[in-house]
């Protein structure tokens, strides 16, 4: 996936995250045996949802009137909560044993990003411009990096599972 496309995907999650039921159906609750293809499709859904929400958050932040730290902090809080929800959903997945370590890396990466967004929100709420504004300004690059990491890890999982790589 190209850097621009990844950045576009990565900067979108909030709309999907806020929409009711955006992540309903992740995981295998039907009792049926999950195929490797189904598992990878669910991972890709999480990656797309992350990108969609990150894009929406970026748009909402850019549309803030002036330097509204309180609203920016609230947006970051909402986004970090959704990223935590995605990480929790990944925890609920039952990855194939061969992919378990890479799956754990996906979850940890989302957790770290959510923590970073929380710290930035706390700094903004406290009026700490030196702590909050750089994190806010670097958000797009950070989100793009996370999106790239998610894509790369999913590609590694597909490879471990012996699945065909498709674009």
C-alpha positions as CSV (number, residue, x, y, z in Angstrom):
1,X,0.0,0.0,0.0
2,X,1.4,3.4,-1.0
3,X,2.4,5.9,1.6
4,X,-0.4,8.3,0.6
5,X,-3.0,5.6,0.6
6,X,-1.8,4.4,4.0
7,X,-1.8,7.9,5.4
8,X,-5.3,8.4,4.0
9,X,-6.4,5.1,5.6
10,X,-4.7,5.9,8.8
11,X,-6.1,9.3,9.2
12,X,-9.8,8.1,9.2
13,X,-11.0,5.8,12.3
14,X,-13.2,8.2,14.3
15,X,-16.2,8.1,11.9
16,X,-16.2,4.3,11.9
17,X,-15.3,4.2,15.5
18,X,-18.1,6.5,16.6
19,X,-20.7,5.0,14.3
20,X,-22.8,2.5,16.3
21,X,-21.8,-1.0,15.6
22,X,-18.8,-0.1,13.5
23,X,-16.9,-3.0,14.8
24,X,-19.8,-5.5,15.4
25,X,-19.1,-8.9,13.9
26,X,-15.3,-8.9,14.6
27,X,-14.2,-12.2,16.0
28,X,-15.9,-15.5,15.6
29,X,-18.9,-15.9,17.9
30,X,-20.8,-18.3,15.8
31,X,-19.1,-21.4,17.1
32,X,-17.9,-22.3,13.6
33,X,-14.3,-23.0,12.9
34,X,-12.7,-19.8,11.7
35,X,-10.6,-20.1,8.5
36,X,-7.2,-18.4,8.2
37,X,-8.8,-16.2,5.4
38,X,-11.6,-15.1,7.8
39,X,-9.0,-14.3,10.5
40,X,-7.0,-12.1,8.1
41,X,-10.1,-10.4,6.8
42,X,-11.0,-9.4,10.3
43,X,-7.5,-8.1,10.9
44,X,-7.8,-6.0,7.7
45,X,-11.2,-4.7,8.9
46,X,-9.5,-3.5,12.1
47,X,-6.7,-1.8,10.1
48,X,-9.2,-0.1,7.8
49,X,-11.3,1.0,10.8
50,X,-8.2,2.5,12.4
51,X,-7.4,4.4,9.2
52,X,-10.9,5.6,8.8
53,X,-11.0,7.0,12.3
54,X,-7.6,8.6,12.2
55,X,-8.6,10.4,9.0
56,X,-11.8,11.7,10.6
57,X,-9.9,12.8,13.7
58,X,-7.4,14.6,11.6
59,X,-10.2,16.4,9.7
60,X,-12.1,17.3,13.0
61,X,-8.9,18.7,14.5
62,X,-8.1,20.8,11.4
63,X,-11.7,22.2,11.5
64,X,-11.4,23.4,15.1
65,X,-11.9,27.2,15.4
66,X,-8.6,28.7,16.5
67,X,-6.5,26.9,19.1
68,X,-9.2,25.1,21.1
69,X,-7.2,22.9,23.4
70,X,-10.3,21.6,25.3
71,X,-12.0,20.4,22.1
72,X,-8.8,19.0,20.7
73,X,-8.3,17.1,23.9
74,X,-11.8,15.7,23.8
75,X,-11.3,14.5,20.2
76,X,-8.1,12.8,21.3
77,X,-9.8,11.2,24.2
78,X,-12.6,9.8,22.0
79,X,-10.0,8.5,19.5
80,X,-7.8,6.9,22.1
81,X,-10.9,5.1,23.6
82,X,-11.7,3.7,20.1
83,X,-8.2,2.6,19.5
84,X,-8.3,0.8,22.9
85,X,-11.6,-0.8,21.8
86,X,-9.8,-2.0,18.6
87,X,-7.0,-3.5,20.7
88,X,-9.5,-5.2,23.0
89,X,-11.3,-6.6,19.9
90,X,-7.9,-8.0,18.7
91,X,-7.5,-9.6,22.2
92,X,-10.8,-11.4,21.6
93,X,-9.7,-12.9,18.3
94,X,-8.4,-16.4,18.3
95,X,-5.4,-16.2,16.0
96,X,-3.8,-19.4,14.5
97,X,-1.0,-20.5,16.8
98,X,1.6,-19.7,14.1
99,X,0.4,-16.1,14.0
100,X,-0.1,-15.5,17.8
101,X,3.1,-13.5,18.3
102,X,2.5,-11.2,15.4
103,X,-1.1,-10.8,16.5
104,X,0.1,-9.8,19.9
105,X,2.3,-7.2,18.2
106,X,-0.7,-5.7,16.5
107,X,-2.5,-5.4,19.8
108,X,0.5,-3.9,21.6
109,X,1.0,-1.3,18.8
110,X,-2.6,-0.1,19.0
111,X,-2.3,0.0,22.8
112,X,0.9,2.2,22.6
113,X,-0.7,4.6,20.2
114,X,-3.8,4.9,22.3
115,X,-1.6,5.7,25.3
116,X,0.2,8.3,23.3
117,X,-3.1,10.0,22.3
118,X,-4.2,9.9,26.0
119,X,-1.0,11.6,27.2
120,X,-1.4,14.3,24.5
121,X,-5.1,14.8,25.6
122,X,-4.0,15.1,29.2
123,X,-1.3,17.7,28.4
124,X,-3.8,19.7,26.3
125,X,-6.4,19.6,29.1
126,X,-3.8,20.8,31.6
127,X,-2.9,23.7,29.2
128,X,0.6,22.2,28.7
129,X,1.2,23.5,25.2
130,X,4.8,22.1,25.1
131,X,3.5,18.6,25.9
132,X,0.3,18.6,23.9
133,X,0.8,20.6,20.8
134,X,3.8,18.7,19.4
135,X,1.8,15.4,19.9
136,X,-1.2,17.0,18.2
137,X,1.0,18.4,15.3
138,X,2.7,15.0,14.9
139,X,-0.5,13.0,15.0
140,X,-0.8,12.5,11.2
141,X,2.7,11.2,10.9
142,X,2.3,8.9,14.0
143,X,-1.0,7.6,12.7
144,X,0.5,6.9,9.3
145,X,3.3,5.0,10.9
146,X,0.9,2.9,12.9
147,X,-1.1,2.2,9.8
148,X,2.0,1.2,8.0
149,X,3.0,-1.1,10.9
150,X,-0.5,-2.7,10.9
151,X,-0.3,-3.3,7.2
152,X,3.2,-4.8,7.4
153,X,2.3,-7.0,10.3
154,X,-0.9,-8.3,8.5
155,X,1.3,-9.0,5.5
156,X,3.7,-11.0,7.7
157,X,0.7,-12.9,9.2
158,X,-0.6,-13.7,5.7
159,X,2.9,-15.0,4.8
160,X,3.1,-17.2,7.9
161,X,-0.3,-18.6,7.1
162,X,0.8,-19.3,3.5
163,X,-2.0,-17.1,2.1
164,X,-1.7,-15.4,-1.3
165,X,-0.6,-11.8,-1.1
166,X,-3.1,-9.6,-3.0
167,X,-3.2,-5.8,-3.5
